[in-house]
Amino acid sequence: MTDEQAMYAVSQGDLDKAAILYERYKKSLLNFFLYRQNDRENARDLTQQVFLRMLRYRHTYREGASFRTWILEIARNVFFDYLKKNPTHTDLTEIADIGDSYDETEEQHQFLHRALAQLPDQYREVLLLSRFQNMSYEEIGQSLGLSVPNVKVRVFRAMQKLRDLYMNVSNQ
């Protein structure tokens, strides 16, 4: 069963299918929040809020729409609501488990983490969505209200800036 089929079933009242989506997305949503703030417990709470909103607003899901884009839009809204309530949140300080594709030392993870924290929000967001959430440029564009060429430019600029920041952080 695809994510879209499961969500359509949820939107039609089959709430048991929400468990499928929860299992598939809980880790990536947790990482989504860990990259944006420094508290693992808070990230878990925010992840739960996403799934609660998914159920509350299930009637707004359009059949055929990308579920991943839809759920990440909810996650962004949950995080923006969190920022409104906590305007002094601290920047990123702990590393999220970003998977087995990275063969870096803990020190390199720390450097990357600090460099990501220094990126402007618009650049950090497109990098996190494209590189760590594996979203396509089309999905990112839909989620952020940007054209695909604009997303490509932001990712390119973000990677350039991240490289510079990484070098500065690792040389300190």
N, CA, C and O of each residue as an XYZ file, in Angstrom:
688
protein
N       0.845     -1.172      0.000
C       0.000      0.000      0.000
C       0.893      1.238      0.000
O       1.803      1.353      0.821
N       0.634      2.152     -0.913
C       1.427      3.371     -0.980
C       1.016      4.321      0.137
O      -0.034      4.157      0.759
N       1.859      5.312      0.378
C       1.532      6.338      1.373
C       0.232      7.049      0.998
O      -0.618      7.320      1.846
N       0.106      7.338     -0.282
C      -1.078      8.058     -0.756
C      -2.352      7.231     -0.557
O      -3.390      7.766     -0.168
N      -2.266      5.931     -0.826
C      -3.429      5.058     -0.620
C      -3.783      4.972      0.866
O      -4.955      5.012      1.240
N      -2.764      4.853      1.693
C      -3.015      4.786      3.139
C      -3.647      6.078      3.635
O      -4.597      6.042      4.419
N      -3.129      7.223      3.186
C      -3.689      8.493      3.648
C      -5.090      8.702      3.118
O      -5.943      9.244      3.820
N      -5.340      8.283      1.893
C      -6.696      8.406      1.358
C      -7.661      7.571      2.209
O      -8.771      8.013      2.504
N      -7.238      6.377      2.597
C      -8.072      5.535      3.456
C      -8.317      6.223      4.801
O      -9.432      6.192      5.323
N      -7.276      6.840      5.357
C      -7.427      7.581      6.613
C      -8.417      8.725      6.417
O      -9.286      8.955      7.258
N      -8.281      9.438      5.306
C      -9.183     10.575      5.063
C     -10.635     10.131      4.915
O     -11.559     10.914      5.136
N     -10.823      8.870      4.541
C     -12.177      8.330      4.390
C     -12.681      7.651      5.667
O     -13.766      7.069      5.682
N     -11.881      7.731      6.741
C     -12.337      7.210      8.023
C     -11.664      5.936      8.503
O     -11.947      5.485      9.613
N     -10.784      5.338      7.705
C     -10.085      4.125      8.112
C      -8.833      4.523      8.909
O      -7.724      4.528      8.374
N      -9.024      4.852     10.179
C      -7.944      5.392     10.998
C      -6.859      4.371     11.319
O      -5.761      4.754     11.722
N      -7.140      3.085     11.151
C      -6.122      2.061     11.371
C      -4.943      2.233     10.417
O      -3.819      1.862     10.754
N      -5.181      2.779      9.251
C      -4.111      2.973      8.257
C      -3.128      4.060      8.690
O      -2.027      4.151      8.148
N      -3.518      4.880      9.658
C      -2.607      5.918     10.159
C      -1.369      5.284     10.790
O      -0.291      5.878     10.764
N      -1.512      4.095     11.350
C      -0.372      3.407     11.963
C       0.704      3.100     10.921
O       1.896      3.161     11.220
N       0.286      2.774      9.712
C       1.244      2.513      8.625
C       2.065      3.765      8.358
O       3.289      3.708      8.242
N       1.378      4.887      8.262
C       2.057      6.154      7.977
C       2.959      6.572      9.138
O       4.052      7.098      8.931
N       2.491      6.334     10.339
C       3.296      6.661     11.514
C       4.607      5.886     11.483
O       5.672      6.470     11.686
N       4.548      4.599     11.236
C       5.763      3.779     11.192
C       6.705      4.224     10.082
O       7.923      4.198     10.258
N       6.167      4.625      8.963
C       6.998      5.026      7.830
C       7.640      6.395      8.024
O       8.733      6.632      7.510
N       6.994      7.297      8.749
C       7.443      8.687      8.798
C       7.943      9.173     10.148
O       8.462     10.287     10.230
N       7.811      8.394     11.199
C       8.181      8.901     12.525
C       9.668      9.266     12.611
O      10.010     10.299     13.187
N      10.542      8.449     12.057
C      11.976      8.731     12.140
C      12.363      9.962     11.317
O      13.119     10.812     11.787
N      11.849     10.056     10.099
C      12.228     11.211      9.275
C      11.666     12.508      9.850
O      12.311     13.552      9.755
N      10.475     12.459     10.446
C       9.927     13.668     11.067
C      10.707     14.026     12.336
O      10.942     15.203     12.611
N      11.102     13.024     13.096
C      11.917     13.299     14.277
C      13.212     13.993     13.861
O      13.613     14.979     14.479
N      13.864     13.488     12.826
C      15.087     14.123     12.322
C      14.812     15.521     11.796
O      15.617     16.431     11.991
N      13.690     15.693     11.136
C      13.273     17.008     10.634
C      13.304     18.028     11.776
O      13.801     19.141     11.600
N      12.778     17.655     12.936
C      12.724     18.565     14.074
C      14.062     18.665     14.800
O      14.406     19.730     15.312
N      14.816     17.577     14.850
C      16.124     17.628     15.508
C      17.082     18.565     14.790
O      17.920     19.199     15.431
N      16.972     18.661     13.485
C      17.837     19.565     12.735
C      17.437     21.019     12.924
O      18.180     21.917     12.527
N      16.296     21.265     13.512
C      15.816     22.633     13.662
C      15.882     23.152     15.092
O      15.809     24.361     15.308
N      16.016     22.289     16.047
C      16.128     22.693     17.447
C      16.881     21.611     18.195
O      17.123     20.538     17.643
N      17.253     21.865     19.422
C      18.245     21.000     20.072
C      17.715     20.041     21.118
O      18.506     19.505     21.894
N      16.446     19.804     21.175
C      15.885     19.010     22.262
C      15.180     17.773     21.704
O      14.170     17.882     21.009
N      15.731     16.594     22.019
C      15.175     15.346     21.488
C      13.753     15.111     21.983
O      12.893     14.686     21.211
N      13.499     15.381     23.248
C      12.133     15.198     23.778
C      11.153     16.135     23.098
O      10.031     15.749     22.770
N      11.583     17.363     22.890
C      10.735     18.321     22.195
C      10.484     17.866     20.755
O       9.377     18.011     20.237
N      11.514     17.317     20.117
C      11.353     16.816     18.748
C      10.332     15.681     18.722
O       9.538     15.583     17.787
N      10.348     14.837     19.729
C       9.351     13.753     19.804
C       7.947     14.332     19.973
O       6.996     13.872     19.340
N       7.829     15.343     20.830
C       6.521     15.983     21.022
C       6.023     16.619     19.726
O       4.850     16.490     19.374
N       6.915     17.302     19.023
C       6.535     17.943     17.763
C       6.133     16.896     16.722
O       5.197     17.102     15.950
N       6.850     15.774     16.712
C       6.503     14.686     15.796
C       5.099     14.170     16.098
O       4.307     13.937     15.185
N       4.798     13.994     17.369
C       3.445     13.548     17.745
C       2.387     14.563     17.321
O       1.300     14.191     16.880
N       2.713     15.840     17.457
C       1.769     16.878     17.046
C       1.463     16.792     15.547
O       0.338     17.039     15.112
N       2.483     16.440     14.775
C       2.267     16.298     13.325
C       1.224     15.216     13.065
O       0.306     15.413     12.269
N       1.363     14.083     13.730
C       0.418     12.992     13.487
C      -0.973     13.316     14.035
O      -1.980     12.899     13.465
N      -1.024     14.051     15.126
C      -2.335     14.481     15.624
C      -3.014     15.416     14.627
O      -4.214     15.307     14.375
N      -2.229     16.336     14.062
C      -2.794     17.239     13.047
C      -3.175     16.479     11.787
O      -4.164     16.800     11.129
N      -2.380     15.468     11.460
C      -2.722     14.657     10.288
C      -4.120     14.073     10.460
O      -4.927     14.086      9.531
N      -4.393     13.569     11.644
C      -5.717     12.991     11.897
C      -6.791     14.074     11.949
O      -7.883     13.904     11.408
N      -6.472     15.174     12.599
C      -7.452     16.248     12.736
C      -7.834     16.845     11.376
O      -8.998     17.165     11.135
N      -6.855     16.987     10.503
C      -7.087     17.622      9.200
C      -7.100     16.621      8.051
O      -6.872     16.998      6.901
N      -7.360     15.369      8.343
C      -7.346     14.321      7.317
C      -8.302     14.614      6.170
O      -8.072     14.190      5.038
N      -9.373     15.340      6.466
C     -10.361     15.659      5.425
C      -9.804     16.629      4.378
O     -10.394     16.784      3.309
N      -8.668     17.286      4.675
C      -8.097     18.228      3.711
C      -7.148     17.542      2.720
O      -6.720     18.154      1.741
N      -6.826     16.287      2.977
C      -5.938     15.566      2.050
C      -6.683     15.309      0.746
O      -7.797     14.786      0.737
N      -6.042     15.689     -0.350
C      -6.631     15.483     -1.681
C      -6.109     14.177     -2.277
O      -4.901     13.944     -2.323
N      -7.012     13.348     -2.721
C      -6.620     12.081     -3.345
C      -5.674     12.363     -4.502
O      -5.927     13.241     -5.326
N      -4.585     11.611     -4.555
C      -3.599     11.768     -5.613
C      -2.471     12.726     -5.272
O      -1.450     12.744     -5.960
N      -2.635     13.524     -4.221
C      -1.578     14.449     -3.805
C      -0.440     13.660     -3.160
O      -0.658     12.581     -2.609
N       0.757     14.197     -3.229
C       1.910     13.550     -2.605
C       1.749     13.608     -1.086
O       1.640     14.689     -0.507
N       1.735     12.446     -0.453
C       1.593     12.421      0.997
C       2.804     13.049      1.665
O       2.658     13.812      2.619
N       3.998     12.737      1.176
C       5.215     13.269      1.797
C       5.211     14.792      1.788
O       5.569     15.414      2.788
N       4.816     15.396      0.684
C       4.738     16.854      0.619
C       3.712     17.369      1.619
O       3.954     18.356      2.314
N       2.569     16.700      1.688
C       1.487     17.118      2.583
C       1.912     17.017      4.044
O       1.676     17.949      4.814
N       2.528     15.916      4.441
C       2.911     15.726      5.843
C       4.051     16.664      6.225
O       4.097     17.133      7.363
N       4.971     16.949      5.304
C       6.051     17.880      5.618
C       5.540     19.319      5.712
O       6.101     20.129      6.450
N       4.504     19.630      4.986
C       3.873     20.949      5.139
C       3.263     21.060      6.536
O       3.368     22.106      7.177
N       2.639     20.007      7.002
C       2.111     19.995      8.371
C       3.257     20.151      9.363
O       3.145     20.911     10.326
N       4.359     19.438      9.136
C       5.510     19.521     10.037
C       6.073     20.940     10.079
O       6.408     21.443     11.151
N       6.177     21.574      8.939
C       6.654     22.964      8.896
C       5.729     23.860      9.704
O       6.195     24.718     10.453
N       4.426     23.670      9.558
C       3.471     24.489     10.307
C       3.586     24.236     11.808
O       3.518     25.172     12.604
N       3.758     22.976     12.194
C       3.942     22.656     13.606
C       5.196     23.356     14.137
O       5.188     23.906     15.238
N       6.270     23.329     13.347
C       7.499     23.971     13.807
C       7.350     25.485     13.882
O       7.844     26.103     14.825
N       6.680     26.093     12.907
C       6.465     27.546     12.954
C       5.610     27.917     14.164
O       5.854     28.944     14.798
N       4.628     27.109     14.488
C       3.827     27.354     15.695
C       4.697     27.245     16.940
O       4.553     28.037     17.872
N       5.591     26.279     16.960
C       6.522     26.125     18.070
C       7.396     27.378     18.215
O       7.611     27.866     19.325
N       7.897     27.890     17.087
C       8.745     29.078     17.132
C       7.978     30.290     17.655
O       8.540     31.106     18.385
N       6.719     30.414     17.297
C       5.908     31.532     17.798
C       5.777     31.473     19.312
O       5.801     32.502     19.986
N       5.639     30.267     19.838
C       5.490     30.099     21.290
C       6.833     30.143     22.009
O       6.881     30.420     23.207
N       7.920     29.875     21.295
C       9.260     29.805     21.884
C      10.244     30.608     21.033
O      11.123     30.022     20.400
N      10.115     31.920     21.006
C      10.949     32.715     20.097
C      12.435     32.681     20.419
O      13.251     33.086     19.591
N      12.800     32.215     21.587
C      14.214     32.183     21.953
C      14.787     30.777     21.892
O      15.752     30.466     22.589
N      14.191     29.917     21.052
C      14.710     28.542     20.974
C      16.187     28.572     20.600
O      16.638     29.465     19.883
N      16.924     27.599     21.085
C      18.354     27.550     20.816
C      18.609     26.881     19.474
O      17.796     26.097     18.984
N      19.740     27.205     18.901
C      20.101     26.583     17.632
C      20.498     25.140     17.860
O      20.594     24.669     18.993
N      20.720     24.467     16.781
C      20.998     23.034     16.800
C      22.254     22.704     17.595
O      23.293     23.335     17.402
N      22.166     21.704     18.502
C      23.348     21.292     19.263
C      23.552     19.797     19.314
O      24.618     19.344     19.732
N      22.565     19.008     18.900
C      22.814     17.573     18.901
C      22.591     17.019     17.505
O      21.796     17.555     16.734
N      23.278     15.971     17.194
C      23.229     15.392     15.862
C      22.099     14.389     15.781
O      21.965     13.510     16.632
N      21.286     14.533     14.742
C      20.243     13.541     14.491
C      20.876     12.374     13.747
O      21.878     12.544     13.052
N      20.305     11.219     13.889
C      20.763     10.044     13.156
C      20.338     10.215     11.712
O      19.156     10.078     11.396
N      21.284     10.512     10.826
C      20.921     10.790      9.446
C      21.127      9.593      8.546
O      21.052      9.715      7.323
N      21.384      8.449      9.127
C      21.415      7.235      8.325
C      22.807      6.691      8.115
O      23.799      7.279      8.544
N      22.859      5.558      7.446
C      24.113      4.847      7.247
C      24.911      5.369      6.063
O      26.045      4.939      5.853
N      24.345      6.289      5.283
C      25.038      6.751      4.091
C      26.184      7.697      4.426
O      26.943      8.073      3.533
N      26.330      8.092      5.686
C      27.386      8.997      6.081
C      28.428      8.219      6.876
O      28.119      7.604      7.897
N      29.663      8.256      6.392
C      30.745      7.552      7.054
C      31.720      8.590      7.601
O      32.881      8.642      7.195
N      31.238      9.410      8.522
C      32.033     10.490      9.057
C      32.252     10.253     10.543
O      31.489      9.536     11.190
N      33.286     10.855     11.066
C      33.548     10.767     12.494
C      32.568     11.655     13.239
O      31.898     12.497     12.641
N      32.490     11.463     14.544
C      31.630     12.300     15.379
C      32.051     13.764     15.267
O      31.204     14.657     15.258
N      33.351     14.008     15.183
C      33.835     15.381     15.053
C      33.340     16.010     13.746
O      32.927     17.170     13.729
N      33.383     15.246     12.664
C      32.886     15.760     11.393
C      31.389     16.030     11.458
O      30.901     17.001     10.879
N      30.660     15.166     12.168
C      29.226     15.397     12.369
C      29.009     16.710     13.107
O      28.122     17.489     12.755
N      29.806     16.949     14.113
C      29.676     18.182     14.882
C      29.963     19.402     14.006
O      29.257     20.407     14.081
N      30.992     19.308     13.184
C      31.318     20.415     12.274
C      30.161     20.670     11.310
O      29.756     21.813     11.098
N      29.637     19.588     10.729
C      28.513     19.719      9.803
C      27.313     20.334     10.504
O      26.641     21.209      9.959
N      27.057     19.874     11.699
C      25.919     20.357     12.471
C      26.040     21.856     12.747
O      25.075     22.603     12.584
N      27.229     22.290     13.165
C      27.434     23.715     13.441
C      27.341     24.537     12.159
O      26.799     25.642     12.169
N      27.862     24.009     11.066
C      27.774     24.730      9.794
C      26.315     24.852      9.349
O      25.895     25.915      8.891
N      25.547     23.779      9.478
C      24.120     23.831      9.132
C      23.382     24.863      9.975
O      22.512     25.576      9.475
N      23.733     24.939     11.247
C      23.072     25.890     12.151
C      23.330     27.330     11.732
O      22.522     28.214     12.018
N      24.445     27.571     11.059
C      24.794     28.933     10.654
C      24.190     29.329      9.306
O      24.207     30.504      8.940
N      23.664     28.364      8.578
C      23.038     28.690      7.293
C      21.779     29.523      7.499
O      21.058     29.317      8.475
N      21.507     30.455      6.599
C      20.215     31.150      6.665
C      19.082     30.131      6.523
O      19.234     29.119      5.839
N      17.963     30.398      7.164
C      16.837     29.469      7.185
C      16.427     28.987      5.802
O      16.172     27.796      5.619
N      16.356     29.889      4.822
C      15.898     29.486      3.490
C      16.833     28.471      2.853
O      16.386     27.609      2.095
N      18.122     28.560      3.149
C      19.074     27.601      2.604
C      19.059     26.300      3.398
O      19.074     25.213      2.820
N      19.029     26.414      4.715
C      19.009     25.215      5.554
C      17.793     24.366      5.222
O      17.891     23.142      5.129
N      16.653     25.008      5.045
C      15.422     24.261      4.799
C      15.485     23.458      3.503
O      15.111     22.285      3.492
N      15.950     24.064      2.412
C      15.995     23.312      1.151
C      17.020     22.193      1.216
O      16.819     21.136      0.618
N      18.114     22.408      1.931
C      19.104     21.332      2.076
C      18.549     20.180      2.893
O      18.713     19.015      2.529
N      17.903     20.499      3.981
C      17.359     19.435      4.817
C      16.295     18.643      4.074
O      16.228     17.420      4.193
N      15.472     19.332      3.317
C      14.424     18.634      2.573
C      15.011     17.797      1.437
O      14.583     16.664      1.217
N      15.990     18.352      0.715
C      16.528     17.621     -0.432
C      17.509     16.522     -0.024
O      17.457     15.416     -0.563
N      18.385     16.812      0.907
C      19.443     15.855      1.243
C      19.053     14.878      2.350
O      19.426     13.706      2.298
N      18.311     15.342      3.345
C      18.033     14.492      4.491
C      16.613     13.935      4.498
O      16.345     12.930      5.156
N      15.709     14.577      3.776
C      14.351     14.046      3.651
C      14.144     13.402      2.276
O      13.087     12.834      2.000
N      15.172     13.498      1.417
C      15.144     12.907      0.075
C      13.945     13.343     -0.756
O      13.387     12.555     -1.519
N      13.558     14.594     -0.602
C      12.454     15.110     -1.413
C      12.991     15.566     -2.765
O      14.121     16.042     -2.867
N      12.180     15.416     -3.787
C      12.558     15.903     -5.114
C      12.417     17.424     -5.134
O      11.756     18.007     -4.274
N      13.040     18.056     -6.117
C      12.919     19.507     -6.238
C      11.463     19.910     -6.475
O      11.018     20.963     -6.017
N      10.735     19.068     -7.190
C       9.314     19.354     -7.431
C       8.531     19.347     -6.117
O       7.700     20.222     -5.876
N       8.807     18.345     -5.267
C       8.114     18.257     -3.977
C       8.484     19.433     -3.074
O       7.633     19.981     -2.373
N       9.748     19.810     -3.100
C      10.180     20.950     -2.288
C       9.502     22.222     -2.782
O       9.031     23.037     -1.989
N       9.458     22.380     -4.092
C       8.796     23.549     -4.665
C       7.338     23.630     -4.254
O       6.847     24.699     -3.892
N       6.643     22.498     -4.309
C       5.241     22.470     -3.889
C       5.111     22.818     -2.415
O       4.231     23.586     -2.026
N       5.977     22.259     -1.610
C       5.909     22.471     -0.169
C       6.212     23.914      0.221
O       5.575     24.461      1.121
N       7.182     24.533     -0.453
C       7.616     25.877     -0.090
C       7.000     26.969     -0.964
O       7.217     28.155     -0.716
N       6.239     26.580     -1.977
C       5.650     27.570     -2.869
C       6.679     28.219     -3.781
O       6.604     29.414     -4.066
N       7.642     27.422     -4.238
C       8.708     27.915     -5.104
C       8.681     27.171     -6.434
O       8.172     26.054     -6.528
N       9.235     27.806     -7.452
C       9.388     27.110     -8.725
C      10.569     26.143     -8.610
O      11.434     26.315     -7.751
N      10.602     25.141     -9.466
C      11.702     24.171     -9.454
C      13.037     24.864     -9.722
O      14.010     24.573     -9.026
N      13.128     25.782    -10.715
C      14.416     26.467    -10.907
C      14.864     27.246     -9.661
O      16.055     27.302     -9.353
N      13.906     27.843     -8.953
C      14.245     28.573     -7.737
C      14.775     27.614     -6.667
O      15.727     27.944     -5.959
N      14.177     26.452     -6.548
C      14.655     25.444     -5.587
C      16.075     25.035     -5.954
O      16.935     24.945     -5.078
N      16.333     24.784     -7.235
C      17.667     24.377     -7.672
C      18.715     25.432     -7.339
O      19.815     25.108     -6.891
N      18.365     26.692     -7.561
C      19.293     27.777     -7.248
C      19.569     27.827     -5.749
O      20.715     27.979     -5.326
N      18.516     27.698     -4.954
C      18.704     27.726     -3.492
C      19.567     26.571     -3.011
O      20.423     26.755     -2.146
N      19.350     25.382     -3.564
C      20.154     24.224     -3.152
C      21.611     24.450     -3.551
O      22.518     24.181     -2.763
N      21.838     24.940     -4.759
C      23.196     25.207     -5.224
C      23.889     26.219     -4.309
O      25.014     25.998     -3.862
N      23.208     27.321     -4.041
C      23.789     28.356     -3.180
C      23.981     27.841     -1.756
O      24.972     28.161     -1.101
N      23.040     27.055     -1.291
C      23.140     26.499      0.059
C      24.357     25.585      0.179
O      25.072     25.625      1.180
N      24.589     24.765     -0.839
C      25.745     23.864     -0.807
C      27.049     24.660     -0.825
O      28.000     24.316     -0.124
N      27.090     25.720     -1.623
C      28.290     26.557     -1.647
C      28.543     27.181     -0.275
O      29.658     27.145      0.245
N      27.502     27.744      0.290
C      27.627     28.392      1.594
C      27.962     27.363      2.680
O      28.769     27.638      3.568
N      27.351     26.194      2.609
C      27.624     25.154      3.594
C      29.089     24.720      3.530
O      29.727     24.523      4.564
N      29.617     24.573      2.320
C      31.028     24.208      2.174
C      31.923     25.245      2.849
O      32.843     24.894      3.588
N      31.646     26.526      2.592
C      32.444     27.594      3.200
C      32.328     27.566      4.721
O      33.331     27.663      5.430
N      31.103     27.434      5.215
C      30.885     27.413      6.659
C      31.552     26.196      7.292
O      32.153     26.295      8.362
N      31.446     25.065      6.636
C      32.071     23.835      7.148
C      33.579     24.013      7.269
O      34.183     23.622      8.268
N      34.175     24.601      6.249
C      35.621     24.810      6.276
C      35.989     25.768      7.430
O      36.971     25.542      8.137
N      35.210     26.816      7.609
C      35.488     27.761      8.692
C      35.331     27.100     10.053
O      36.168     27.292     10.935
N      34.274     26.327     10.230
C      34.025     25.670     11.501
C      35.099     24.621     11.797
O      35.570     24.514     12.930
N      35.481     23.853     10.786
C      36.462     22.783     11.013
C      37.878     23.308     11.207
O      38.740     22.598     11.726
N      38.123     24.552     10.792
C      39.459     25.126     10.959
C      39.593     25.945     12.236
O      40.661     26.496     12.501
N      38.551     26.034     13.015
C      38.600     26.828     14.254
C      39.230     26.048     15.365
O      39.357     26.554     16.480
